[in-house]
Every structure is written in C-alpha cells, then in structure tokens.
Amino acid sequence: MISVLVSLIETIVYKLIPNLPSFTRTPLYRKFLLLRKLRDYLIMANGSPSYQERLDYAKTARSNEELICNLQSFNNKVSFSKLEASGNEIFKFEPKSKKDNQIGIYFHGGGYFYCGINSHKNFISNLADDLQITIYFFHYRLAPEHTFPAAHNDAKQVVEYIETIHPEENKIWIGESAGGNLAASICIDESFELKPSALVLMSPWLDLSDKLLDRRYLKNKDILITLDGMVDVGSYYSKGYDTTDPLISPVFGDVSNFPPVFLQVASNELLFNDAIEFNKKLNSSNVECTLDAWDNLWHAWQFFPINEAKEARKRIAEFINKLELINH
C-alpha cells in the first residue's frame, strides 16, 4: 500500500505537475511535496535504519535520480562532456557564450547518500547558461558505503585537478544542500590551500550536529525534509567523528578567510537557520555575504520547473556579475 502511494505521489510531482501551466505549479507542489514527506516519516517510524536498510534505500533513491533530472529540460546552448581524472568522474558543461576568466565547480547535494549526474545534468546545463560560465560537476563517494571524510577527500582531489587545467581562471564553488556543506567545509579546511574566488550556497546543510534547536519549530513548516531523517543521515555520515567538527559542520568553523558568499535559502525549510547563523558568522568576520531568503518555498526549489527557480538562478548570476573578479 505504501509503495503504491509513493508511486502515485511521485508520478504527480515529477510527471504531471511539470506539464501543467507554470502559474499552477508552485501551489500544487506545496501540497503534494508534503504528502511525499510522509514516506520518510514512515521509514523513520521504526527507529534508525540498519546498514542494509540504508543501502537498500540509497540504491532505490539512486535508481530514481532521473525523475529529479527531468524536472527541467537540458539546455541545448550548453555542450556536455565527461572527463576522467585520477579515478574521479568529472563532467563539463560549457555554454556557447561564456566568460573567459571564470569557471564554476559544482558540489552536489543528496544527503551524502545519493544524487549525481543522473539527477543534476539538466539543472546544471541551465545554471551554466544562466551564469555564462563553464561548470565542472563531479561525483564523490556516497554513504552508507563511504562515510566522512571520503566525500571531502574526493572533492579536494577534483579541485586540485581542475586547478591544473584552469590555473588562471577565477573559481566559483557552487553547492546545494550537502554539497553546500562540502564546499564550505573545504573552504574551512586549513590543510587545503586552494580556495575559491566566490562561494554560492543553495539551501546549504551547514550543521550536522543538530545543535540549532529552532529546527524543532521549522520541522512542521518544511514540506520536503523530516527532522528525524536529516539528523539520522547526518549522524551516520559523520560516525566516529565529532559532529561539531568544522569540517563536518562548517557553522562552527573559522570563516575569516572566506571569499564573497551568496546564501540562498527558503524561510520554511529546516536548513533556514543554518544559513542565518552562517550569515551572522560571516558578517562578524567582515566577510562579504549576500543572504537571499525566500518565503513559502521549499528545500532546493531551484530544481523545480517553477518561475521562482528561474528567478533564483537569475539572482545567483547577478551576484557573480557584481563581483570584481580579474584574471590571476
């Protein structure tokens, strides 16, 4: 019965609503994403999942990644290719019209347990065209098979490789959700010398410790993420390590050497206060930061075929265009 309900809701969310008139989509998503959230409540009802249950859930999620991808269409003004570098899968999105002195490196989300090129390909193509920069997208090892610091080590290896082929260009690191965590934590990592010229974080997950207690208030407002599920995934990914370690929860780190930061978040999502607290930390360290908060939306709404997603990408482009980035 549960599987039938999940299948019906996903058909509505991923296949039916995208084909409706654009002005109807946002209010419909607000209703049906909340129903989809019931799936995660049911999964957590029996307590923390076993390793095998986590693996089965992750494999199921990974097998359905194309549903996320197909929320948008691939932008044909952008070329797509795959690179192989030191065992890492890296994908290149190059718009026909692009800035010469900037490239982007995209850190994908997915709770550190799923997502990749199969979920993000179409979205990244549109982002590359909107920003008018070449964007590199990469895979990193995922949980439950791999936990901290596997993803971090993979990301640093990719950044180092991209530096060898683009030593002169300004690097803009872009991350959403867990990818925002990954990008910010590498910025904090004092052992890693390479840093971006700017950092764009969309709905970033910056506190895996769950110390920001007002999430209890937001848990009933968020229509996409369950609090118990998020806490469980975070504690499992970081197992064996202190969840307040800045490399796991960047909100506790030293951000004084950060480049300009753009934080984009919805006021209804569980991760809203992650962005608010990080913004405060950046401001207190005199780091240039733009907080772009949206009302009545949901986590990672930028992926959905709604007008607010296009506007969100437009604001990211405006932020980057205002930066005075020059050739190294």
N, C-alpha and C positions, 0 to 999 in steps of 0.2 A: 504493500500500500504506500509506504514511504517513497519507494523508488518511482512509483507511478506519479506521485505528487511532485517529486523533484523534477522528473522529466517534463511534466506539463508546465511547470513554472519556468524551466529553462527554455522551453520552446517559445513561451510568451516573451520572456526577457530578451533572448538572443535572436529570435527569428521573426516574431510577429510585430513587436513594437518598432523595430528599425524600419519597417515598411509602411508605417503609418505617417500621416502628416507631421512635420517636425514640431509644430506647436503643441501636439498632444503627447509627445514622448516623455518629457520631463515629469509631468504629473503622474503618468502611468508607471514610470519607473519608481517613483516614490512609493507606490502601492505594492507593486509586485516584487521589488527587491526585499521588502520587509517580509513577505511570505517566504522568499528564498532563504532568508536568515534562519527560519525555523529548522532547516536541515542541520545547521551547525549546533543549534540548541539540542536537537535530538541526539547528535553524535556525542556531545559532552554530558548528556544526562546520566550516563553510566560511569562517569569519572574519567580520569586521564587514560587515553588510549594506550594500548601496548605497542611495542615496536612494530609488530606485524600489522596491527590495525592502522598505525600511522603510515606504514609503507603502502598498504592497500589504498588508503585514502589519497595519498600523494600520487600514486600511479593512476588512479581514476581521474584526479584533477588534471594531471598532465595529459591524459588521453583526450581531454575535452578542451584543450587550450585554443583550438581553432574557433571555438564559439566566441571567445573574447576577441580574437583577431578579426573576425568577420563583422564585429560591430561597426567597423569602418572599412572603407574600400582602400585598396592600395593606390597610392598616388603615382600615376604614370609619368609624372615630371621628375621622378627620382629613380636613379638606377640602383640596383641591388646586387651585391656580390658577397661571396664568402671567402674569408682568409683562413689560413691555418698557421698558427704560430705557437711553437713550443707546447703543443698539446691542447691549447685553448681554442675554442671556436669563437671567431670574431666575424662580424657581419658589417658590411659597409653600405651606408645609404648616402648617395651623392646626388644632390639636386642639380638640375641643369644650370640654374643660376645660383651662384654661391659666393660667399665672401672668401677672399683669398687668405686672410690671416687668422681664421678661426676654424676650429673643429669642435665637435661635441663627442663626449664619451658617455654612453647611457648605461646606468646601473638599474637593472630591472627589479621590480618587486615580485611579490608572490609568497610572502611569509617565510622566505628561505626554504620552501619545500616544493614549489612548482613555478611555472612560467618560464618563458624563453622566447626564442624567435617565433615559435608557432603561435604564441599569444600576442606578441608585440609587433610583428612585422608591419602590419598595415598602419598601426598608430605611429610607429617611428617614421614611416615614409611621409606621413602628413606633417609630423613635427619637423623633419628635416626641411621640407618645402616651406613651412611657415617661418622657420628660423633662417632659412637660406644658408645653412652650413652643412658640411659633411658630418654625419653622425656615425660613430662606431658603437655597435651593440655587441655584447659578449655574454657567453654562458659561464656560470660558475657552478661549483659542486653544490648539491642540494641535500637537505635533510629529508628523511631521517638517516639516510645512508652516510651523510657527512655533516658534522656539526662544526661550531666555531673551533679554530679560525680558518676552516677550509675555504669558504667564500672569500674571506678577506685576502688570503694568500693568492688566490686565483686573480682577484681584481687587481692587486698590486702588480702581478706578473703581466697582465694585459696592459695596464697603464705604462709600464716600463717599455713594452714592445711598441706601443703606439708612439711613444716619445722618440723611438729610433727612426720611425718613418715620417714623423712630423716634429722635428726638433725646434723649428722656428715659429710654429703657429701657437696662438693662444688656445688653451684647452678649457672648454666649458664642461664641467661634470654635471650631469643631469640624472637625478634619481627619484623614483617614486616608491612610496611605502617602505618595504625592507631595503629596496635599492637606495632610498634616501639615507637610511641608516648606514648602509655600506659605504656610500660616497662620503658622508660626514665623518665616519669613523676613520677612514683613511686620511682625511684632512687632519684629524687629530693625532694620528699616529706619528710620533716624533722620530721613529726609526725609519720612516719612509720620506725621502727628500722631495719627491715630485709632488707638486701641489697644482691645483687648477687656477686659472685666471678669474673664474667665477663659478659659483655653485648654485644650481637650481634644484630645489627640493619640492616635490609634489606629494602632499599628504604623507610626510615622512614619519616613519616609526623610529623615534629617537630615544625612547625609554623602554627597554625590555624588562626592567625591574618592576614595573607597575607601582612605582613609588608616587606617581602623580594621582592622588586619591580622588580627584574630581572626575576621574573616569567613571566612578560609580554613578555620577549624575548623568554623564553623557551616554551611558550604556543603553538607555531606553530611547535616546534620540537618534543614535546611529542605526541606519536601516540596512547596513551591509555586514558589519563585523560584530561578533559576540565577544563580550569581555573575557569570559572564561576560556574561549577558544584561543584568543590572542595571547593571554597570559600563559596558557599551556604551551603554545607553539614557541613563544619566546624563551620560556624556561628550559624547554627541551633543546632548542638550538644552542643555547649557551651552557648546557650542562657541564658541570665540572669547573666552571668559571663564575666569578662574581658578576651578577647581572648589573651592578653599578660600575663595573669597569668601563671607562670611557670608550674603549674600543668595541664594546657591546652596546652601551647606552651613551651615545655622544652628548646627551643633555648634561652629563656630569663632567664633561671634559673641558680642557682649556682651549678656547676658541680665539684667543687674542691674535693669532697669526692667520686668521681666515681671510679669504678674498671676499669681494662683494657677494652677498647671498640673497636669493629670491625664494621666499617661502610661500607656497600656495596650498591652502587648506580650506576645508569646509567647517563651519562652526558647529555642525551637528555630528561630526564624526568623532570616534573615540580618540583619535590622534590629534585632535584640535589643540589640547593643552601641551602636547609635545612641541608643537610649532610655537605656541605662545611663550613657553618657558625658554625655548631656544632663542627666540627673538629677543627676549629680555637679556639673556646671557650675551648675545652678540652686541646689543646696544650698550651694555655695561662695559664691554671691551672695546667700544668705539669702532666696531666693525660695521661697514655699510650693509644694511639689511632692509629689504622691502618685504613687508608682510601683506600678502594678498589673500584676505579671508572672504569666503563666500557663504551666504546663508541658504538654508533649505536645499542643500545638495548632499552628496554622499562621498564616501571614500573613493578616490581615483575616478571621479566623474569624467575626467579628461578623455577616458577611453570610450565613452558612450556617444552614440550618434545624436547629440543634443546641441542646441545652439550655445549653451554655456561652455561646452567643451571647446568649440572653436574660439570663443572669446577668451578662454583661459590660455590657450596656446598663443593667441594674439598678444596677451599681456606678457607672456614669457619673452616673446620676440621683442616687445617694446623695452623690456628691462635690459636685454642683451644689447640692443641697438643704442641705448643710452650710455653704455659703458665705454670708457675711453681706452679701448684695447688697441695697442700698437704692436707691430712686429717686434719679436725679441731681438 
